[in-house]
Amino acid sequence: MNRGTPGHHWLSVRLRGTESNRDAIGARVLVEAGGRTQLREVTTTQGYLAGRSLAQHFGLGPADTIDRLVVHWPSGRQTVLRGLDVDERLVLTEGE
């Protein structure tokens, strides 16, 4: 069983490209929460004969809000969101 620590939060971000490729491969997602900054890059593999989810998961610890989320799309576009809730699964579409 994968049990988390009570009181700790998370965020999952799934990207959908429109101008960029559909799965947003190569996009970078930056999350600032609780005085910490985390960065993930969307890729499809993680080693030989291994795959990975296209959703980007962030462990936020005790942070109860996301100060800023920035997506750098492969097309060069940028999406910035502020004041998001924690413990959410977001689906972001390029250009919206």
N, C-alpha and C positions, 0 to 999 in steps of 0.2 A: 504494500500500500504506500502511496505517495502522499503523506500528510504534511501540510504546511504548518508553520508556526502561527498560532492564533494572533490576530491583530496585525499580521503582515499582509500587504496588498500587492496587486499585480496589474498588468495591462497587456492585452494582446492586440496587435495591429496587423490587419490583412490589407494589402494594397491591390488595387485594380488599375492598371494602366490603360489610357485611351490613346494618347499621343505616343507614349513609350510602349514597350511591349506589354501584352495583356497581364502577365504575372508580375510586372514591375521588377524583373530581375535586374540587379545592379542598383536599385534604389537604396538610399541610406535613410534610416529613421533615427532621430535623435530625441531622447526624452529627458526632460529636466524635472525632477521631483525630489522634495526633501533635501535640497542642497547637493544632490548628486546628479551627474549627467551620464547617460548611457547611450551607446551608439550600436546599431545593428545594420548589417547590409543584407539585402535579400539575395539569397543564393539557393540553388537547388540541390547541391551536394555538400557533403562534409566528410570527404575521404573516399577511399576506394570501395566501390560497390555499395555506397551508402547514400541515402536520400534524406531530405529533411523537410519539415513543414514550411510552407511559404509564409505562414503567420509568424510574426516577430513577437516574442514573449519577453516582458520586462518584469523583473522582481523589484518591487518598490519599497520593501521593508515597511516601516511604520508611517511612511508618507501618506497623507489622507487626501491629497489632491495632486494633479499633474500641472506643474507651473507652465510648461511649454512643451509642445510636440512639434518637431520640424521634419518634414519629408523632403528630401532632395531627390527628385525624379530623374531617371536617365535622360529624359528629354531636355533637362535644364530647368524645368519648372520647379517651383518651391511651394509647399503648403505649410502654413504655420497655424497652429491651434493653441489656445491658452485656456487655463482653468478647467481642465477636463476632470471627470470623475474617475476614481480608481476602480479596480475589479470589474472591468468592462472588456468586451470584445468589440473592437472598432473595425469597420470596413471603410476604407477611404478610397475614393475614386479620383483619379488625376483630373484636375481642372474644376472640381466641385468644392 
